[in-house]
């Protein structure tokens, strides 16, 4: 099946989103390697368990994105602690 994008602005948006995704993936992988000795042992947390833990204050979400990303959108109750401020400590 062949798809076409409405115009060049839509195409540029899709390409920009792909670039951001690629850039952030490398950043997350780098942080995981830098801060955790055994990155292969990181487990996953499904959404239902996360929401249950969040409702009962059993979890603290730390948003390590730059402050501009946090200000644009974040999980309610998350604490902003930008990665750059962590690595400088």
Secondary structure, DSSP 8 states (H G I E B T S, - for coil): -----SSHHHHHHHHHHHHHHHHHHHHHHHHHHHH-TTGGG-----HHHHHHHHHTT----EE-S-HHHHHH---TT-EE--HHHHHT-
